[in-house]
């Protein structure tokens, strides 16, 4: 019986010394308890006066930070995914509220879009400038279906920047607008004064499209629709 007590005491001392060694090597309490399932209170009592070498302490702090950062990144990613799902839910529900666009709705939408983005100082032609393909597609529906503008009356010019492939860009706008390439004037190549030549590449991958319709009655009608909308506000 006495021999058994001596053996247990030696095991206890060996265990405590091993735990102290692990702590000095930079192991955290959690990491030590993963090796030895010791009660937290016992562990705290054994290690309360143990000084960790500065080198090992820095290693321990760095590991603790990486573990925290990993967990925090997962948490942030989960929060972002949840927020995205909520936004997409609202977006998809709202999208279903939009029915087929009627002729009257297209007239209002197109006139409002031209009011915001089109030129309004000329009396004999309309000019719409934009780099957004969806906006261009919409204004082309407005020009064709509402303004009844034939292809030969609609001209295009693309403003591009150095090192852009104009052939590819022309193909893109010609297909999008359903205008023959013969309807496009020579491109305008320039460097934005505002950016002083520092415009990031591919900011506008297809440049900026200028659409022009030379027809005084059409200009007058569009201005009339815009005036009609303004008077309803």
Buried (B, 14 or more C-beta within 10 A) or exposed (E): EEEEEEEEEEEEEEEBEEBBEBBBBBBBBEBBBEEEEBEEEEBEEBBEEEEBEEEBEEBBEEBBEEEEEEEEEEEEEEEEEEEEEEEEEEEEEEEEEEEEBEEEEBBBBBBBBBBEBBBEEEEEBBBBBBBBBEBBEBBBEBBBBBBEBEBEBBBBBBBBBEEBEBEEBBEBBBEBBEBEEEBBEEBEBEEEEEEEEEBEEEEBEBBBBBBBBBBEEBBEBBBEBBEEBEEEE
